[in-house]
C-alpha cells in the first residue's frame, strides 16, 4: 500500500477526532487538526498539501483562539471567576466516570452551580450566573467548531486535488 494513502487515511481520522474534540473536551481538538494537516502536508509534499495546511491550519488556529477569547471575554463581563469553571471541570471529569455518556456534562453543570452558589450565596443568582457561563462556553465552542469544519473541508478538497493530479 502506498505510504501517502496510509498517511491520508490516518490524517482523516485525526481530523475527524479533532472536530469531535472541539465539542467533546476529553478529546484533543483544533491542535490535533493542525498536527494532522502538518503531517499530511509533509508527507505528500504537494501544493495541495501546503494550501490545506495554510487554509486549514489558520482556520483551526483562529477557531481555537476565537473560542478562547470569546468565552473568556463573556465570563469576565459576567464576573464569573475561573475557580467556578475549574470546579465544574473537576466535577465533570468525576461525573464522566460515575455516569457514563452524560456524566461529563452533568458533573460540569453541577460543579458550576455549586461553586457559584458558594460564591454568591444565592441559589437563583447562581443558576443565572451558571447559565450565562454555559452560554458563553457554547458560543466559543460553536465558533471553534465551524472553523474546525472549514479546516476539515479544506483538507478534503486538497486530498481530492492531490490525488486527482497525481
C-alpha positions as CSV (number, residue, x, y, z in Angstrom):
1,X,0.0,0.0,0.0
2,X,1.2,3.5,-0.9
3,X,2.5,5.5,2.1
4,X,0.7,8.6,1.1
5,X,-2.6,6.7,1.2
6,X,-1.9,5.4,4.7
7,X,-1.0,8.9,6.0
8,X,-4.1,10.3,4.2
9,X,-6.4,7.9,6.0
10,X,-4.7,8.5,9.3
11,X,-4.8,12.2,8.8
12,X,-8.5,12.0,8.0
13,X,-9.1,10.0,11.2
14,X,-7.2,12.5,13.2
15,X,-9.1,15.4,11.7
16,X,-12.4,13.7,12.5
17,X,-11.3,13.1,16.1
18,X,-10.1,16.8,16.2
19,X,-13.5,18.1,15.1
20,X,-15.2,15.8,17.6
21,X,-12.7,17.1,20.2
22,X,-13.9,20.6,19.8
23,X,-17.3,19.5,21.2
24,X,-16.1,16.7,23.5
25,X,-13.5,18.2,25.7
26,X,-11.9,14.9,26.6
27,X,-10.5,14.5,23.0
28,X,-7.9,16.9,21.5
29,X,-9.5,19.4,19.2
30,X,-8.0,22.1,17.0
31,X,-4.4,21.3,17.9
32,X,-4.9,17.8,16.6
33,X,-6.4,19.1,13.4
34,X,-3.3,21.4,12.8
35,X,-0.9,18.5,13.6
36,X,-2.8,16.2,11.1
37,X,-2.7,18.8,8.4
38,X,1.0,19.4,9.0
39,X,1.8,15.7,8.9
40,X,-0.2,15.2,5.7
41,X,1.5,18.2,4.0
42,X,4.9,17.0,5.0
43,X,4.1,13.5,3.6
44,X,2.6,14.4,0.3
45,X,4.9,17.4,-0.4
46,X,2.5,18.9,-2.9
47,X,1.0,22.3,-3.5
48,X,-2.4,20.9,-2.4
49,X,-0.9,19.8,0.9
50,X,0.7,23.1,1.7
51,X,-2.5,25.0,0.8
52,X,-4.5,22.7,3.0
53,X,-2.1,23.3,5.8
54,X,-2.2,27.1,5.3
55,X,-6.0,27.4,5.0
56,X,-6.9,24.6,7.4
57,X,-4.2,25.4,9.9
58,X,-5.1,29.1,10.0
59,X,-8.8,28.3,10.3
60,X,-8.2,25.8,13.2
61,X,-5.9,28.2,14.9
62,X,-8.3,31.1,14.6
63,X,-11.1,28.9,15.8
64,X,-9.1,27.9,18.9
65,X,-8.1,31.5,19.7
66,X,-11.6,32.9,18.9
67,X,-13.3,30.3,21.1
68,X,-11.0,31.0,24.0
69,X,-11.2,34.8,23.6
70,X,-15.0,34.9,23.2
71,X,-15.6,32.7,26.1
72,X,-13.1,34.5,28.3
73,X,-14.5,37.9,27.5
74,X,-18.0,36.9,28.2
75,X,-17.0,35.2,31.5
76,X,-15.2,38.4,32.5
77,X,-18.2,40.6,31.6
78,X,-20.4,38.4,33.8
79,X,-17.8,38.4,36.5
80,X,-17.7,34.6,36.7
81,X,-14.3,33.5,38.2
82,X,-12.1,30.9,36.8
83,X,-12.5,29.0,40.1
84,X,-16.1,28.2,39.2
85,X,-15.1,26.9,35.8
86,X,-12.3,24.8,37.4
87,X,-14.7,23.3,39.9
88,X,-17.1,22.5,37.1
89,X,-14.3,20.8,35.1
90,X,-13.2,18.7,38.1
91,X,-16.7,17.5,38.8
92,X,-17.2,17.0,35.1
93,X,-14.3,14.6,35.0
94,X,-15.5,12.8,38.1
95,X,-19.0,12.7,36.6
96,X,-17.6,11.1,33.4
97,X,-16.6,8.0,35.5
98,X,-19.8,8.0,37.6
99,X,-22.4,8.5,35.0
100,X,-21.4,7.0,31.6
101,X,-22.0,9.1,28.4
102,X,-23.6,12.2,30.0
103,X,-21.6,12.4,33.3
104,X,-19.1,15.0,31.9
105,X,-21.9,17.5,31.1
106,X,-23.9,16.7,34.3
107,X,-20.8,17.0,36.5
108,X,-19.7,20.2,34.9
109,X,-23.1,21.9,35.3
110,X,-23.5,20.6,38.9
111,X,-20.0,21.8,39.8
112,X,-20.5,25.2,38.2
113,X,-23.8,25.7,40.0
114,X,-22.4,24.6,43.3
115,X,-19.3,26.8,43.0
116,X,-21.4,29.8,42.0
117,X,-23.9,29.1,44.9
118,X,-21.0,29.1,47.4
119,X,-19.6,32.3,45.9
120,X,-22.9,34.2,45.5
121,X,-24.7,32.7,48.5
122,X,-27.9,32.8,46.4
123,X,-29.1,29.7,44.5
124,X,-31.2,31.6,42.0
125,X,-28.4,34.0,41.2
126,X,-26.0,31.0,40.9
127,X,-28.3,29.3,38.4
128,X,-28.5,32.5,36.4
129,X,-24.7,33.0,36.5
130,X,-24.1,29.4,35.6
131,X,-26.5,29.7,32.6
132,X,-24.5,32.7,31.4
133,X,-21.3,30.8,31.7
134,X,-22.7,27.9,29.8
135,X,-23.9,30.2,27.0
136,X,-20.5,31.9,26.8
137,X,-18.8,28.5,26.5
138,X,-21.4,27.4,24.0
139,X,-20.7,30.4,21.7
140,X,-16.9,29.7,22.0
141,X,-17.4,26.0,21.1
142,X,-19.7,26.9,18.2
143,X,-17.2,29.3,16.6
144,X,-14.3,26.8,17.1
145,X,-16.5,24.0,15.6
146,X,-17.4,26.0,12.5
147,X,-13.7,26.9,11.9
148,X,-12.6,23.3,12.6
149,X,-15.1,22.1,10.0
150,X,-13.7,24.6,7.5
151,X,-10.2,23.2,8.2
152,X,-11.5,19.7,7.6
153,X,-13.2,20.8,4.4
154,X,-10.0,22.4,3.1
155,X,-8.2,19.1,3.7
156,X,-10.9,17.1,1.9
157,X,-10.6,19.4,-1.2
158,X,-6.8,19.2,-1.0
159,X,-6.9,15.4,-0.9
160,X,-9.1,15.3,-3.9
161,X,-6.8,17.8,-5.8
162,X,-3.7,15.9,-4.7
163,X,-4.8,12.5,-5.9
164,X,-6.6,13.8,-9.0
165,X,-3.5,15.5,-10.3
166,X,-1.0,12.7,-9.3
